Amino acid sequence: GHRGPSWSSLPSAAAGLQGDRDSQQSPGDAAAALGPGAQDMVAIHMLRLYEKYNRRGAPPGGGNTVRSFRARLEMIDQKPVYFFNLTSMQDSEMILTAAFHFYSEPPRWPRAREVFCKPRAKNASCRLLTPGLPARLHLIFRSLSQNTATQGLLRGAMALTPPPRGLWQAKDISSIIKAARRDGELLLSAQLDTGEKDPGVPRPSSHMPYILVYANDLAISEPNSVAVSLQRYDPFPAGDFEPGAAPNSSADPRVRRAAQVSKPLQDNELPGLDERPAPALHAQNFHKHEFWSSPFRALKPRTGRKDRKKKDQDTFTAASSQVLDFDEKTMQKARRR
Amino acid sequence: QWDEPRVCSRRYLKVDFADIGWNEWIISPKSFDAYYCAGACEFPMPKIVRPSNHATIQSIVRAVGIVPGIPEPCCVPDKMNSLGVLFLDENRNAVLKVYPNMSVETCACR
């Protein structure tokens, strides 16, 4: 277990955050950037990991990526169930470890004994009032398929002894997360079952559980990997080939990574064509299409994205298309990519 | 600017994520020292520019002028450092990623 640090403990984080790489930001600023729920444990934990990396230079958890997942609370059968959406994990991220962090409430019985049994009043009636050891906590994980509303497949269960006082604890759930990912079920629910009929009011938001996944992103050494996760505007907006279109004028400034393909690929040009000797370049500009086999010559000039999308659908539905004729599964995969 | 060395070397560049529009989702750092490489890789190249063998030969060929159109070797980053970035993903969950090759430590003629 670990104690939940208060914001008063963050001056130590301030030192790390105000190092030579970042001389403009205080932890308060960083916390503010995390949003309205910033004063919760997950925000503090992530800031501390960041600070630790900056101070020591050691990769967090031995990998290059730490993802946090906030819980979304729902009451099911009058019991709190915490939902986690892990779908933002990338295929290239190899999970090293995963931990479930949660706040354990102290058991209720000591308070009752304190009320009825004063320290020196060890009479028979007092002993009768002592309800015995508190029930064990049960932590139950289920995974949900994205298209079903069912309760989900049981992924793991563990029994916990409630700590004597309120305490943040962490449980290794690496195998649960790995199995859920392997099966493509990245919506996870966690239930802390105290065995009580009325578990009481849900915890305040600052005590919401969270999941940390430590991973090694194998694609991070790829050229331009920073664009995959951080460049969220479309470098080739819809009107990029239309006259008068302003650069970066995409309506949605945060597009999915699927849009981050390099220009030659978008143009269906062979990568490396531009590497031919200089005299050949001039000719290439005018006779580029001659490098392609006949099916590609049939392609018309580029159109806007919406038109292209519509055309894709048309192509998909019209089996008689002469340009591309992929099956539905292939097309879906391509769109996802 | 007049004090800038002409030979290939590392120059100072501070990148503020707000300037490139990434500040909406990057929590920290707000800025970092990226540096860049600039300058000439002329013959004869001093050891300080750490020329590759190929760059040395290319600069000689260019200096001799036997093959027309050969440019100078390029002044490019040689050693680079990684940078840890704390940012919010599409679901507004905090993510810490350590990106390699984010700031230049040394430059070289290649």
Interface residues (C-beta under 8 A of the other chain):
Chain A: L17 D20 R21 D22 S23 Q24 Q25 D29 A30 A33 L34 G35 V42 A43 M46 L47 L49 Y50 Y53 N54 P59 P60 N64 T65 V66 R67 S68 F69 R70 N85 T87 S88 D217 I220 S221 S225 V226 S229 L230 Q231 R232 Y233 P253 R254 R256 A278
Chain B: G21 W22 E24 W25 I26 I27 S28 P29 K30 S31 F32 D33 G69 L83 G84 V85 L86 F87 L88 D89 E90 N91 R92 N93 A94 V95 L96 K97 V98 Y99 P100 M102
